[in-house]
């Protein structure tokens, strides 16, 4: 699994495992080496996908 590879690399820097948010994005939160919060996300519900059409 890709997520497990990230856990192996980032360890305790992962703040939130991949989670589908109420507004339809799937999000993963972690901290970079400088402590900045990084949010990787992608729309996954039909409603959220519509916002990114274009």
Long-range contacts (C-beta under 8 A, 24 or more apart in sequence): 3-28, 6-30, 20-44, 20-45, 23-48, 24-48, 24-49
